[in-house]
């Protein structure tokens, strides 16, 4: 099994937590980034730096992640593309993307984008804190267990 990370926007604490899970559960982590990153020095971690360009990392993830795998990302349109392909998606704050919530999440994202463009709303999320780390760990454990149950050979 592989777990992919949209690495440019993922908090370091979430990446570190995922690597700990990978070492314990024996799966591969693939960091996909549009710019150079520091790769953890473990054999189970790969780093792929894609050529720069709009959505280059997103396109790479959609093209290479396989059904039954997991992608860690904050990007709602990317998550929508992955879900439609049968790839599980989780944001670094522990919120799973799925078919049931994608419509609402896309609509809310579009509304917030419009409000920010009109100057009626600020942007960005708060700092990544202990509550976020715990929610991510819990969701990651739950999703990995589910994916491994569905595909016990990991291939």
C-alpha positions, 0 to 999 in steps of 0.5 A, spaced: 500 500 500 502 507 498 500 513 501 501 519 497 502 526 500 500 533 496 507 535 500 507 543 498 501 544 503 501 539 508 504 541 515 510 538 517 507 535 523 502 531 519 508 528 514 512 526 520 506 523 523 504 519 517 512 517 516 511 514 523 505 510 521 508 508 515 514 505 519 510 501 524 505 499 519 510 497 513 507 501 507 510 506 502 509 514 503 510 518 496 511 526 497 509 529 491 511 537 491 512 542 486 518 545 489 524 541 493 522 538 500 526 535 505 525 528 505 525 524 511 531 519 511 527 512 511 527 507 505 519 507 505 519 515 503 520 517 496 520 524 494 517 526 487 518 533 485 514 535 479 515 540 474 512 547 476 506 549 473 499 550 475 496 544 478 502 539 476 502 536 483 495 535 483 495 532 476 501 527 478 497 525 484 490 523 480 494 520 474 499 515 479 495 514 485 491 508 485 484 506 487 485 503 494 490 508 496 490 514 500 492 521 498 493 526 504 491 533 501 487 540 503 485 541 496 478 540 495 478 540 487 483 535 488 480 531 493 474 530 488 478 528 482 481 523 487 474 520 490 471 520 483 477 515 481 476 511 487 482 513 491 481 515 499 483 522 501 484 525 507 486 532 509 491 533 514 486 536 520 483 529 520 477 530 515 475 525 510 473 526 503 468 522 500 462 521 495 457 524 501 460 530 503 464 532 496 458 536 494 457 540 500 465 541 501 466 544 493 460 549 494 462 551 501 469 552 498 467 556 492 462 560 496 469 562 501 473 563 494 467 568 492 467 572 499 475 572 499 475 575 492 470 580 494 474 582 500 468 580 505 472 574 508 479 573 510 483 567 508 487 561 510 486 556 516 488 557 523 495 554 526 496 546 526 495 545 533 494 538 538 487 537 536 488 537 529 494 532 530 490 528 534 484 528 529 489 526 523 492 520 527 485 518 529 482 518 522 489 516 519 488 509 523 481 508 521 482 509 514 488 505 513 485 499 517 479 500 512 483 500 506 488 494 509 481 490 510 479 491 503 486 489 500 490 485 505 495 484 500 496 491 499 498 490 492 
